[in-house]
Amino acid sequence: MNYDALLLLALTMMAFSIKPGPGMLAVASRAMSERGMLSVAAFMVGNNLAKLVFLLLVVLGLGAMDDIRLFVVILAKSFAAVYLVYLGIQGLLKEQFRIEDKADEVKAINNSLWQDFSIGFVITITNPYDIIFFAGIIPTIIPIEQIGVIEYWVIFLTMLAADIPVVLSYTLPLRYGKKFFAARKMPFINHVANVVLIIAGLIIGFSALLSGQVLPH
């Protein structure tokens, strides 16, 4: 595992975090609740616990398939590459998302911190984007056989470091006032996220071609 792989993982994680989805709307609602950033923190604990579970399943699952691992990795790389490019192009073509409009539609319900934690866990563990990210994308970026205990936590902390700034970039403005939030910048941010997804997909697709060269003929 090298720094280039971690950088690609972080960029892909940030792009997925920026893209609008149920997780973004849910954490936005926590920011507007009575407990504010404390609710956001509880939500993120649940969110990241689900990610730890996903990562563990990926490591244990693929690690047991020595005979067909190369084929599975190439297949996963190909699927992930197509999927990332598709998401990026789709995002560039469709109407731009305005986070402030969507966030205003979410009611600020006063939940307990346990409820915030549970919502974060359940939304993440059932989110198709997260399932694709862990099952299809992480194995294409970082070889599973290289992941030990230390690497496991390095990968998790890399994803956490990439995700937290994105979450804070929209929860803090929602919590402390729209005057700090330039909504007109959202189209540009969304464009950047989609371009990053396309680039990541192309890189992964190219790596799949290189992996295919070592298959027996």
C-alpha positions in Angstrom: 0.0 0.0 0.0 1.5 3.3 -1.1 0.7 7.0 -0.7 -0.7 7.2 -4.3 -3.3 4.6 -3.4 -4.3 6.4 -0.2 -4.5 9.7 -2.1 -6.8 8.2 -4.7 -8.9 6.6 -2.0 -9.2 10.0 -0.2 -10.2 11.8 -3.4 -12.8 9.2 -4.3 -14.2 9.3 -0.7 -14.5 13.1 -0.9 -16.2 12.9 -4.2 -18.8 10.4 -2.8 -19.2 12.5 0.3 -19.9 15.7 -1.8 -22.5 14.0 -4.0 -26.1 14.6 -2.7 -27.8 11.6 -1.1 -29.8 10.4 1.9 -26.7 10.6 4.1 -26.1 14.2 3.3 -29.7 15.2 3.9 -29.9 13.2 7.2 -26.7 14.8 8.6 -28.0 18.2 7.5 -31.1 17.6 9.5 -29.0 16.8 12.5 -27.2 20.1 12.2 -30.5 22.0 12.3 -31.8 20.1 15.3 -31.8 21.3 18.9 -28.5 19.6 19.7 -26.8 20.8 16.5 -23.2 19.7 16.1 -23.5 17.2 19.0 -26.2 15.4 17.0 -23.9 15.6 13.9 -21.1 14.0 15.9 -23.4 11.1 17.1 -24.6 10.6 13.5 -21.0 10.4 12.3 -20.1 7.9 15.0 -22.8 5.6 13.7 -21.9 6.4 10.1 -18.2 5.4 10.7 -19.0 2.3 12.7 -20.9 1.1 9.6 -17.9 1.9 7.5 -15.7 -0.1 9.9 -18.0 -3.1 9.5 -18.0 -2.7 5.7 -14.2 -2.6 5.6 -13.9 -5.6 7.8 -16.3 -7.6 5.6 -14.3 -6.6 2.5 -11.0 -7.7 4.0 -12.3 -11.0 5.4 -14.5 -11.8 2.3 -12.0 -11.3 -0.4 -9.1 -12.6 1.7 -10.7 -16.1 1.7 -10.9 -16.4 -2.1 -7.2 -17.0 -3.1 -7.9 -19.1 -6.2 -10.3 -16.6 -7.9 -9.1 -13.4 -6.2 -7.4 -12.0 -9.3 -10.5 -12.6 -11.5 -12.7 -11.1 -8.9 -10.5 -8.0 -8.5 -10.4 -7.4 -12.3 -14.2 -7.8 -12.5 -14.7 -5.5 -9.6 -12.3 -2.9 -11.1 -14.1 -3.0 -14.4 -17.5 -2.6 -12.8 -16.3 0.2 -10.4 -14.6 2.0 -13.3 -17.8 2.0 -15.4 -19.9 2.9 -12.4 -17.7 5.9 -11.4 -17.6 7.3 -14.9 -21.3 6.8 -15.2 -22.0 8.6 -11.9 -19.7 11.5 -12.9 -21.2 12.0 -16.4 -24.7 11.7 -15.0 -23.9 14.3 -12.4 -22.5 16.7 -14.9 -25.5 16.4 -17.2 -28.4 16.6 -14.7 -29.7 19.8 -13.1 -27.5 21.2 -10.4 -28.4 20.4 -6.8 -29.0 23.2 -4.4 -28.3 22.0 -0.9 -30.0 24.9 0.9 -33.3 24.1 -0.8 -33.1 20.4 0.1 -32.0 21.1 3.6 -34.9 23.5 4.2 -37.3 20.6 3.5 -35.8 18.5 6.3 -37.6 19.1 9.6 -35.4 19.7 12.6 -36.6 16.9 14.8 -35.2 16.7 18.3 -33.8 13.1 18.6 -31.8 11.6 21.3 -28.1 11.0 20.6 -28.8 7.3 20.4 -31.3 7.9 17.7 -28.8 10.1 15.9 -26.2 7.4 16.2 -28.7 4.7 15.0 -29.8 6.8 12.0 -26.1 7.3 11.0 -25.5 3.6 11.2 -28.6 2.4 9.4 -28.4 4.9 6.6 -24.8 4.0 5.9 -25.2 0.2 6.1 -28.1 0.3 3.7 -26.8 3.0 1.3 -26.1 1.5 -2.2 -23.4 4.1 -2.7 -21.5 2.9 0.4 -22.0 -0.8 -0.6 -20.5 -0.1 -4.0 -17.7 2.0 -2.5 -16.5 -0.7 -0.1 -17.3 -3.8 -2.2 -16.4 -2.5 -5.6 -14.0 0.4 -5.3 -11.7 -0.1 -2.3 -10.5 -3.5 -3.5 -9.7 -1.9 -6.9 -7.5 0.8 -5.3 -5.8 -1.2 -2.5 -4.9 -4.9 -2.9 -6.8 -6.8 -0.3 -3.8 -9.1 0.5 -1.8 -6.0 1.6 -4.3 -5.1 4.3 -3.2 -6.1 7.8 -4.3 -4.7 11.1 -2.2 -1.5 10.7 -3.3 -1.0 7.1 -6.9 -1.5 8.1 -6.8 1.5 10.4 -4.7 3.6 8.1 -7.4 3.1 5.4 -10.2 3.9 7.8 -8.4 7.1 9.1 -7.7 8.2 5.5 -11.4 7.9 4.7 -12.3 9.7 7.9 -9.9 12.5 7.2 -11.4 12.9 3.7 -15.0 12.7 4.9 -15.0 15.0 7.9 -14.1 18.3 6.1 -16.9 17.7 3.6 -19.4 17.1 6.3 -18.3 20.2 8.3 -18.4 22.3 5.1 -22.2 22.1 5.0 -23.2 21.3 8.6 -21.4 24.3 10.1 -23.1 26.8 7.8 -26.5 25.2 8.2 -26.0 25.3 12.0 -24.6 28.8 12.4 -26.3 30.7 9.6 -26.7 30.9 5.9 -24.7 34.1 5.8 -21.5 32.0 6.0 -22.6 29.7 3.2 -22.2 30.7 -0.5 -24.9 28.6 -2.1 -23.9 29.9 -5.5 -20.7 27.9 -5.2 -22.5 24.5 -5.0 -22.7 24.0 -8.8 -18.9 24.4 -9.1 -18.3 22.1 -6.1 -20.7 19.5 -7.7 -18.9 19.8 -11.0 -15.5 19.2 -9.3 -16.9 16.1 -7.5 -18.2 14.6 -10.7 -15.0 15.3 -12.6 -13.1 13.6 -9.7 -15.4 10.5 -10.0 -14.7 10.3 -13.8 -10.9 10.6 -13.3 -11.0 8.0 -10.5 -13.0 5.7 -12.8 -10.5 6.1 -15.6 -7.6 5.3 -13.3 -9.3 2.2 -11.9 -10.2 1.1 -15.4 -6.6 1.4 -16.6 -5.4 -0.5 -13.6 -7.9 -3.3 -14.5 -6.3 -3.5 -18.0 -2.9 -3.9 -16.4 -4.1 -6.6 -14.0 -5.6 -8.5 -17.0 -2.2 -8.8 -18.5 -1.1 -11.2 -15.8 -4.0 -13.6 -16.3 -3.1 -17.0 -17.8 -3.9 -17.4 -21.5 
